[in-house]
Amino acid sequence: MRTRYERERHGLYRSRNGWIFGVCQGLADHFDTSVFWLRVVAFILFVFTGFWPIVALYIVAAFVMKPEPVIPFSTVEDREFYDVYVRSHRSALQRLKSTFDRLDHRIRRMEDIVTAKDYDWERRLND
């Protein structure tokens, strides 16, 4: 069984291996229970509450829960990026673009320094 810390670290995600949207599998993984019994409870609720309440709740859960990441997170930054990406693709792409723009700016500055005439003369004098 996983500890509470491990469950919080893993997060609540829809499983990619579930039957229908992976909601029951994701809940079972998060709460460290058997998916079989969770599906049995969902079916019993489906039968006794009528068709629409449990189906509507299931569909809402499928849209609210983020899909499980394909690769486990290695750092906190990876998890934060994934959460931002799942919430808003545009926001995540803007974050990536700004990161690459900063890197591009730094590389251009380094190229300017290395290709400057002063750098060439300094290198020749030091040799």
C-alpha positions in Angstrom: 0.0 0.0 0.0 1.2 3.5 -0.8 1.5 6.1 1.9 -0.5 9.3 1.9 2.6 11.2 0.7 3.1 8.9 -2.2 -0.6 9.3 -3.2 -0.3 13.1 -3.1 2.9 13.0 -5.0 1.3 10.8 -7.7 -1.8 12.9 -7.9 -5.3 12.1 -9.1 -5.3 11.2 -12.8 -7.4 9.3 -15.3 -5.7 6.1 -16.1 -4.7 5.4 -19.6 -5.4 1.7 -19.0 -9.0 2.0 -17.9 -12.1 0.7 -19.7 -14.2 3.9 -20.3 -12.2 7.1 -19.8 -10.1 5.5 -17.1 -11.9 7.2 -14.2 -12.5 4.2 -12.0 -8.9 2.9 -12.6 -7.5 6.4 -11.8 -9.5 6.6 -8.6 -8.5 3.1 -7.6 -4.8 3.9 -8.2 -5.1 7.1 -6.2 -6.8 5.6 -3.2 -4.9 2.3 -3.5 -8.0 0.1 -3.7 -9.2 -2.6 -6.0 -10.5 -1.3 -9.3 -12.9 -4.3 -9.4 -14.7 -3.2 -6.2 -14.8 0.4 -7.3 -16.4 -0.6 -10.6 -18.9 -2.8 -8.6 -19.9 0.2 -6.5 -20.2 2.4 -9.6 -22.4 -0.2 -11.2 -24.6 -0.5 -8.1 -24.9 3.3 -8.0 -25.8 3.2 -11.7 -28.6 0.7 -11.1 -30.1 2.2 -7.9 -29.8 6.0 -8.7 -31.0 5.8 -12.2 -29.1 6.3 -15.5 -28.5 10.0 -15.5 -27.0 11.0 -12.1 -24.1 8.5 -12.1 -23.4 8.8 -15.9 -23.4 12.6 -15.6 -21.1 12.4 -12.5 -18.8 10.0 -14.4 -18.6 12.2 -17.5 -17.9 15.3 -15.3 -15.1 13.3 -13.5 -13.7 12.3 -16.9 -13.5 15.9 -18.0 -12.2 17.3 -14.7 -9.5 14.6 -14.0 -6.3 15.1 -15.9 -5.0 12.1 -18.0 -2.2 10.1 -16.4 1.3 11.2 -17.6 3.0 8.8 -20.0 6.4 9.1 -18.3 6.7 9.4 -14.5 7.8 12.8 -13.2 11.5 13.0 -12.3 11.4 16.5 -10.8 8.8 18.9 -9.3 9.3 21.2 -12.3 8.2 18.3 -14.6 5.0 17.9 -12.6 4.3 21.6 -12.6 4.8 21.8 -16.4 2.5 18.9 -16.9 -0.2 20.4 -14.7 0.1 23.7 -16.6 0.1 21.9 -19.9 -3.0 19.9 -19.1 -4.9 22.9 -17.8 -4.0 25.2 -20.8 -2.0 24.1 -23.8 -1.6 27.7 -24.9 -0.1 28.7 -21.5 2.3 25.8 -21.6 3.4 26.6 -25.1 3.9 30.2 -24.2 6.0 29.1 -21.2 8.1 26.9 -23.5 8.5 29.7 -26.0 9.7 32.2 -23.4 12.2 29.6 -22.1 13.6 29.0 -25.6 13.6 32.7 -26.4 15.7 33.3 -23.2 18.1 30.5 -24.3 18.3 31.9 -27.8 19.1 35.4 -26.4 21.9 34.0 -24.2 23.4 32.0 -27.1 23.3 35.1 -29.4 25.1 37.1 -26.7 27.8 34.4 -26.4 28.1 34.3 -30.2 28.5 38.0 -30.3 31.3 37.9 -27.7 33.1 35.1 -29.4 32.9 36.5 -32.9 33.8 40.1 -31.8 37.1 41.5 -33.1 38.2 42.2 -29.5 37.9 38.6 -28.6 40.1 37.6 -31.6 42.8 40.1 -30.7 42.7 39.0 -27.0 43.0 35.3 -28.0 46.0 36.1 -30.3 47.7 38.0 -27.5 47.2 35.3 -25.0 48.6 32.6 -27.3 
